[in-house]
Amino acid sequence: MSKLIFPFLAVFAVAAHAQQAGAPSFSDHFAKTPSQLSAISPTGGAGGSGNAKVQVVTLLGDPSKPGPYSQLLRVAPHASIPAHHHAGDRVGTVLSGTWHFGYGAKFDASQLKTLPTGSIYTEPANGAHFAQTGDEAVTVLITGFGPTDTVYEDPADDPAIKH
């Protein structure tokens, strides 16, 4: 259990900083159970992949503006997210499911690392990465410092662009 303490402390530090910066939050105190988190509707917004199988829930802060933010990524089973990058450093914590994550400018299944629940990984600023889920849904907590965006390494992979 102690291995999971750091990611949760990071969320509270982000929440405290967001309060000082005047960014929106749920209340003066942030405490949500897993079932309460799963009940929050997707918000979309900056930092999401635009992939139809990925729901973004912004918990704290505003990822489109300067300052700290926290988001949940709810990723459906059998999802593949092509290589892309974001402005600003980000840290991911796998809250549920098994996330398959890799680094590089092109999706390469041989480079995917299996990250079970409780795993932590980084998304360095402007560092290309990609991901995939298997037979189960995955929830990832992302913390970062905005503003952020999502830029696909191959524009043809961008779901926001009509092809």
C-alpha positions in Angstrom: 0.0 0.0 0.0 2.9 2.4 0.7 3.8 2.2 -2.9 0.6 3.9 -3.8 1.0 6.8 -1.3 3.2 9.0 -3.5 0.7 9.3 -6.4 -2.1 10.3 -4.1 0.1 12.8 -2.3 0.9 14.3 -5.7 -2.8 14.8 -6.3 -3.3 16.6 -3.0 -0.2 18.8 -3.7 -1.7 19.7 -7.1 -5.0 20.4 -5.4 -3.4 22.7 -2.8 -1.5 24.6 -5.5 -4.6 24.8 -7.7 -6.4 26.4 -4.8 -3.7 29.0 -4.4 -3.7 29.8 -8.1 -7.4 30.2 -8.2 -8.1 27.3 -10.5 -11.5 25.5 -10.2 -11.8 22.6 -7.9 -14.7 20.6 -6.4 -14.5 22.2 -3.0 -12.0 23.4 -0.4 -11.3 19.7 0.4 -10.8 17.0 -2.2 -11.7 13.4 -1.1 -13.3 11.0 -3.5 -13.7 7.2 -3.3 -13.2 5.1 -6.4 -17.0 4.8 -6.8 -17.4 8.6 -6.5 -14.7 9.1 -9.1 -16.3 6.6 -11.5 -19.6 8.6 -11.3 -18.0 11.9 -12.5 -19.0 12.6 -16.1 -16.4 13.1 -18.8 -15.3 16.7 -19.3 -13.0 16.3 -22.3 -10.6 19.2 -22.8 -6.9 19.8 -23.3 -4.6 16.9 -22.9 -7.0 14.2 -24.1 -6.2 12.0 -27.1 -9.4 12.7 -28.9 -9.8 9.0 -29.3 -13.5 7.9 -29.0 -12.4 5.1 -26.6 -10.8 7.6 -24.1 -12.9 9.6 -21.8 -11.2 12.6 -20.1 -12.4 13.8 -16.7 -10.7 16.9 -15.4 -10.6 16.8 -11.6 -8.6 19.8 -10.6 -7.2 22.9 -12.4 -7.6 23.7 -16.1 -5.2 21.9 -18.4 -5.7 24.6 -21.1 -4.3 27.3 -18.8 -1.0 27.8 -16.9 -1.0 25.9 -13.7 -1.3 22.4 -12.2 -4.1 20.0 -13.2 -5.3 16.5 -12.6 -7.3 14.3 -15.0 -8.6 10.8 -15.1 -8.3 9.0 -18.4 -10.9 6.2 -18.7 -9.9 4.0 -21.5 -12.2 1.3 -22.9 -11.0 -2.2 -23.6 -9.2 -2.9 -26.9 -8.2 0.7 -27.4 -5.0 1.8 -29.3 -3.7 5.3 -29.0 -1.2 6.2 -31.7 2.1 8.1 -31.0 1.6 11.6 -29.8 3.0 14.1 -27.4 1.9 16.9 -25.0 3.3 20.2 -23.9 4.5 20.0 -20.3 5.6 17.1 -18.2 3.0 14.7 -17.0 2.9 11.8 -14.6 0.5 8.9 -15.0 -0.6 6.5 -12.3 -2.6 3.4 -13.2 -5.6 3.3 -10.9 -7.3 0.3 -12.4 -6.7 -2.2 -15.1 -3.6 -3.1 -17.1 -2.1 -0.3 -19.2 0.3 -1.0 -22.0 2.5 2.0 -22.6 5.5 2.8 -24.8 7.7 5.6 -25.9 8.6 6.5 -29.5 7.4 8.5 -32.5 5.6 5.5 -34.0 3.3 2.9 -32.4 5.4 -0.2 -31.9 3.7 -3.1 -30.0 7.1 -4.6 -29.2 7.9 -1.5 -27.2 4.8 -1.6 -25.0 5.5 -2.1 -21.3 2.8 -3.7 -19.2 1.8 -1.5 -16.3 -0.6 -3.1 -13.8 -2.7 -1.2 -11.3 -0.4 0.9 -9.0 2.2 1.5 -11.7 3.6 5.0 -12.3 5.1 6.4 -15.5 6.1 9.7 -17.0 5.2 11.6 -20.1 8.1 14.0 -20.6 7.2 17.3 -22.3 7.1 16.9 -26.1 8.1 13.2 -25.7 6.3 10.9 -28.0 4.4 8.0 -26.5 1.6 5.6 -27.3 -0.7 3.2 -25.4 -3.0 0.3 -25.7 -5.5 -1.6 -23.5 -6.3 -5.3 -23.6 -9.6 -7.0 -22.5 -10.3 -4.7 -19.6 -11.0 -1.0 -19.2 -8.2 1.1 -17.7 -8.3 4.2 -15.5 -5.2 6.4 -15.4 -4.7 9.5 -13.2 -2.7 12.2 -15.0 -1.1 15.1 -13.2 0.7 17.9 -15.0 1.3 21.5 -15.4 -0.6 23.4 -18.1 -1.2 24.5 -20.6 -1.1 21.2 -22.4 -2.3 19.8 -25.7 -2.1 16.7 -27.8 -0.1 16.5 -31.0 -0.1 13.3 -33.0 3.3 12.4 -34.5 1.5 11.4 -37.7 -1.3 14.0 -38.4 -3.3 11.2 -40.2 -3.7 9.5 -36.7 -5.4 12.6 -35.2 -9.1 11.7 -34.7 -10.0 15.5 -34.6 -9.0 15.9 -38.2 -11.6 14.8 -40.8 -9.8 12.5 -43.2 
